[in-house]
Amino acid sequence: MKLKILVLLLLCLCFCHTDISFAKDYRVGPGDVLSVTVYDNDDLATKVRVSSAGTIVMPLLGQIEVNNLTINEITDKITRLLSDGYLVNPQVNIFVEEFRSKKVVVLGSVKTPGLVELSGPTNFLELLSKSGGLDKDAGDTATIQRQGVGEGKDVVVIDLRALIDRGDLTQNIQINDGDSVFISRSGMCYITGEVEEPGTYPCGQGTTVLKLVALAKGFTGKASKSNINIVRLVDNEKTVLEDVDVSTPLINNDVVVVPESFF
């Protein structure tokens, strides 16, 4: 799991560098410093910090609301305002010279949950890295609760298996200021008997007997691989599934018993 996350981070750095891939989606807020230039109009060049009210002050135009707008949206807005009686076909360029510190809460199955402060555009994998990575009991989803553009909150669900196991970088979304990120916890199963390291292991969606055996470092030389049993609670009553195949899927709280072979 750690190796897969590292590979994905390297892919992100190589093919979708943060400053390039997320700059167009980054939403400006109080504390950001913007550099604004207008081609062939040096007197309009300015460097300005976004106020606590989410506004900047531009020569000729005065106070402009920019809170929660992307750089492209701000560029279009200033271009329209300058075109309205000031300049003919103004060429406006804006970039973020200094990013404000974003505060994000990360909870659930990460190694160092809590408040994380980030500077600049940050994607989910980078946030995960700054939170110490996934814990061993991490489940299949990450839920991001964020302040919407309008009233209320938006909820985004990330498929961790698609992102980490299959390398689906469409799941590697941008993290916004004020996001609350919760990493789900996987179910837990127990394995005993003829495996190298009996014990409790995560058994999320798609976990089979064979995968649990692999987590337990494999069968011992005395294992009876054709006589594996699963002890499962069904309606709060213990049920024994006998001689199951290693491809049998597991559910939370299953106990896998690998007996000794006598032949």
C-alpha positions as CSV (number, residue, x, y, z in Angstrom):
1,M,0.0,0.0,0.0
2,K,2.8,2.5,0.9
3,L,4.6,1.6,-2.3
4,K,1.5,2.2,-4.4
5,I,1.0,5.6,-2.8
6,L,4.6,6.6,-3.4
7,V,4.3,5.6,-7.1
8,L,1.1,7.6,-7.5
9,L,2.8,10.6,-5.9
10,L,5.7,10.3,-8.3
11,L,3.2,10.1,-11.2
12,C,1.5,13.3,-10.0
13,L,4.8,15.1,-9.8
14,C,5.9,13.9,-13.3
15,F,2.7,14.3,-15.2
16,C,0.4,16.7,-13.3
17,H,2.6,19.0,-11.2
18,T,0.6,20.8,-8.6
19,D,1.3,24.3,-9.8
20,I,0.1,23.4,-13.4
21,S,-2.7,21.0,-12.9
22,F,-4.5,22.7,-10.1
23,A,-3.7,26.4,-10.6
24,K,-6.7,26.8,-12.9
25,D,-9.0,25.3,-10.3
26,Y,-7.6,27.0,-7.2
27,R,-10.1,29.3,-5.6
28,V,-8.7,32.5,-4.3
29,G,-9.5,33.6,-0.7
30,P,-8.4,36.0,2.1
31,G,-4.7,36.1,2.5
32,D,-3.7,35.2,-1.0
33,V,-1.4,37.7,-2.8
34,L,-2.2,38.3,-6.5
35,S,0.0,39.9,-9.1
36,V,-2.0,41.6,-11.8
37,T,-0.6,43.0,-15.0
38,V,-2.3,44.6,-18.0
39,Y,-0.3,44.4,-21.3
40,D,1.0,47.8,-22.4
41,N,-0.4,49.5,-19.3
42,D,2.3,49.4,-16.7
43,D,0.5,51.9,-14.6
44,L,-2.2,49.3,-13.9
45,A,0.3,46.6,-12.6
46,T,-0.3,45.8,-9.0
47,K,0.5,43.3,-6.3
48,V,-2.3,43.0,-3.8
49,R,-3.4,40.8,-0.9
50,V,-7.0,39.6,-0.8
51,S,-8.7,41.2,2.2
52,S,-10.6,39.4,4.9
53,A,-13.7,40.4,3.1
54,G,-12.5,38.7,-0.1
55,T,-11.8,41.8,-2.1
56,I,-8.8,43.5,-3.9
57,V,-8.3,47.1,-4.9
58,M,-7.3,47.8,-8.6
59,P,-6.2,51.1,-10.1
60,L,-9.1,52.6,-12.1
61,L,-11.5,50.0,-10.9
62,G,-11.3,50.3,-7.1
63,Q,-12.6,47.4,-4.9
64,I,-13.4,44.1,-6.7
65,E,-14.9,41.0,-5.2
66,V,-12.7,38.0,-5.9
67,N,-13.4,35.6,-3.0
68,N,-13.8,31.9,-4.0
69,L,-13.1,32.7,-7.7
70,T,-10.5,30.9,-9.8
71,I,-7.7,32.8,-11.5
72,N,-9.4,32.5,-14.9
73,E,-12.7,33.9,-13.4
74,I,-10.9,36.8,-11.8
75,T,-9.0,37.5,-15.1
76,D,-12.3,37.5,-17.0
77,K,-13.9,39.7,-14.4
78,I,-11.2,42.4,-14.5
79,T,-11.0,42.2,-18.3
80,R,-14.8,42.9,-18.5
81,L,-14.5,45.8,-16.1
82,L,-11.6,47.4,-17.9
83,S,-13.4,47.0,-21.3
84,D,-16.3,48.9,-19.9
85,G,-15.1,52.4,-20.9
86,Y,-11.5,52.2,-19.9
87,L,-9.5,50.1,-22.4
88,V,-10.0,48.5,-25.7
89,N,-9.3,44.8,-25.7
90,P,-7.3,44.7,-22.4
91,Q,-4.9,41.8,-22.0
92,V,-5.0,40.9,-18.3
93,N,-2.6,38.4,-16.7
94,I,-2.9,37.3,-13.1
95,F,-1.1,34.7,-11.0
96,V,-1.0,33.9,-7.3
97,E,2.3,35.1,-5.9
98,E,1.7,33.9,-2.4
99,F,-0.8,31.3,-1.3
100,R,-2.6,31.6,2.0
101,S,-2.3,28.8,4.5
102,K,-5.2,26.4,4.1
103,K,-6.6,24.6,7.1
104,V,-7.9,21.1,6.5
105,V,-9.1,18.5,9.1
106,V,-8.2,14.9,8.5
107,L,-9.8,12.2,10.6
108,G,-10.2,8.5,10.5
109,S,-7.7,5.8,9.4
110,V,-4.6,7.9,8.9
111,K,-1.4,7.8,10.9
112,T,-1.5,11.4,12.2
113,P,-5.1,12.6,12.2
114,G,-5.9,16.2,13.1
115,L,-5.6,19.7,11.7
116,V,-3.3,20.1,8.7
117,E,-2.1,23.5,7.4
118,L,-1.2,23.6,3.7
119,S,0.2,26.3,1.5
120,G,-0.8,26.4,-2.2
121,P,-2.8,24.0,-4.3
122,T,-2.8,20.6,-2.7
123,N,-4.3,17.3,-4.1
124,F,-5.7,14.4,-2.0
125,L,-2.5,12.2,-2.3
126,E,-0.4,15.1,-1.1
127,L,-2.7,15.7,1.9
128,L,-2.6,11.9,2.6
129,S,1.2,12.1,2.6
130,K,1.2,15.0,5.1
131,S,-1.1,13.0,7.3
132,G,1.4,10.2,7.6
133,G,-0.3,7.9,5.0
134,L,-3.1,5.5,5.5
135,D,-3.3,3.4,8.6
136,K,-3.4,-0.4,8.3
137,D,-7.1,-0.5,9.0
138,A,-8.1,2.0,6.3
139,G,-11.2,1.2,4.4
140,D,-12.2,1.7,0.8
141,T,-13.4,5.3,0.8
142,A,-12.5,8.9,1.8
143,T,-15.3,11.3,2.4
144,I,-14.7,15.0,1.9
145,Q,-17.1,17.5,3.4
146,R,-16.6,21.0,2.1
147,Q,-18.2,24.4,2.1
148,G,-20.0,24.8,-1.1
149,V,-20.0,27.8,-3.4
150,G,-23.6,28.4,-2.3
151,E,-25.2,27.7,1.0
152,G,-24.7,24.4,2.8
153,K,-22.0,21.8,2.2
154,D,-20.9,19.6,-0.6
155,V,-19.8,16.0,0.0
156,V,-17.3,14.3,-2.3
157,V,-16.5,10.6,-2.0
158,I,-13.1,9.2,-3.2
159,D,-12.7,5.6,-4.1
160,L,-9.4,4.7,-2.5
161,R,-9.2,1.3,-4.2
162,A,-9.6,3.0,-7.6
163,L,-7.0,5.6,-6.7
164,I,-4.4,3.5,-5.0
165,D,-4.8,0.0,-6.4
166,R,-5.7,0.9,-10.0
167,G,-4.0,4.3,-10.3
168,D,-7.1,6.3,-11.2
169,L,-5.8,9.8,-10.9
170,T,-9.3,11.3,-11.5
171,Q,-9.9,10.4,-7.9
172,N,-6.9,12.6,-6.9
173,I,-9.0,15.8,-6.5
174,Q,-7.9,19.2,-5.2
175,I,-8.3,19.9,-1.5
176,N,-10.0,23.2,-0.6
177,D,-9.6,25.4,2.4
178,G,-11.9,24.3,5.2
179,D,-12.4,20.8,3.9
180,S,-13.0,18.0,6.4
181,V,-11.6,14.7,5.2
182,F,-12.6,11.3,6.8
183,I,-10.8,8.1,5.9
184,S,-13.1,5.1,6.4
185,R,-12.1,2.2,8.5
186,S,-12.1,-1.3,7.1
187,G,-13.8,-4.2,8.7
188,M,-11.5,-6.6,10.7
189,C,-11.2,-10.4,10.4
190,Y,-9.3,-12.9,12.5
191,I,-7.3,-15.8,11.1
192,T,-6.0,-18.7,13.2
193,G,-4.3,-22.0,12.8
194,E,-1.7,-22.9,10.2
195,V,-0.6,-19.5,9.0
196,E,2.7,-17.8,9.7
197,E,1.3,-14.9,11.7
198,P,-2.2,-15.5,13.1
199,G,-4.0,-12.4,14.2
200,T,-6.5,-9.7,13.3
201,Y,-6.3,-8.0,9.8
202,P,-8.4,-5.5,7.8
203,C,-10.9,-7.2,5.5
204,G,-12.6,-4.5,3.5
205,Q,-14.7,-4.9,0.4
206,G,-13.3,-7.6,-1.9
207,T,-11.1,-9.3,0.7
208,T,-11.0,-13.0,0.2
209,V,-9.7,-15.9,2.3
210,L,-6.5,-16.0,0.1
211,K,-5.9,-12.3,0.7
212,L,-6.3,-12.7,4.4
213,V,-3.8,-15.6,4.3
214,A,-1.4,-13.4,2.4
215,L,-1.7,-10.7,5.1
216,A,-0.9,-13.4,7.7
217,K,2.4,-14.1,5.7
218,G,1.1,-17.3,4.1
219,F,0.3,-20.9,5.0
220,T,2.7,-23.0,7.1
221,G,4.0,-26.2,5.7
222,K,1.5,-28.1,7.7
223,A,-1.6,-26.3,6.5
224,S,-4.6,-28.1,5.1
225,K,-5.5,-25.7,2.3
226,S,-8.6,-27.7,1.2
227,N,-10.2,-27.8,4.7
228,I,-10.4,-24.1,5.6
229,N,-13.4,-23.1,7.7
230,I,-15.0,-19.7,8.3
231,V,-16.8,-18.9,11.6
232,R,-19.3,-16.2,10.9
233,L,-22.0,-14.5,12.9
234,V,-25.4,-14.7,11.2
235,D,-28.3,-13.0,13.0
236,N,-26.1,-13.0,16.1
237,E,-25.6,-16.8,15.9
238,K,-22.4,-18.6,15.2
239,T,-22.3,-20.3,11.8
240,V,-19.5,-22.5,10.5
241,L,-18.8,-22.5,6.7
242,E,-16.8,-25.6,6.1
243,D,-14.2,-26.4,3.5
244,V,-14.4,-23.1,1.8
245,D,-12.5,-22.1,-1.3
246,V,-9.6,-19.6,-0.9
247,S,-11.5,-17.3,-3.3
248,T,-14.4,-17.0,-0.8
249,P,-15.1,-13.3,0.1
250,L,-15.0,-12.3,3.7
251,I,-17.2,-10.0,5.8
252,N,-16.5,-8.0,8.9
253,N,-15.7,-10.1,12.0
254,D,-15.2,-13.4,10.1
255,V,-12.8,-15.9,11.8
256,V,-10.8,-18.0,9.3
257,V,-9.6,-21.3,10.7
258,V,-6.8,-23.1,8.8
259,P,-6.4,-26.6,10.2
260,E,-3.4,-28.8,10.2
261,S,-3.1,-31.4,7.5
262,F,-2.6,-35.0,8.7
263,F,-1.4,-36.4,5.4
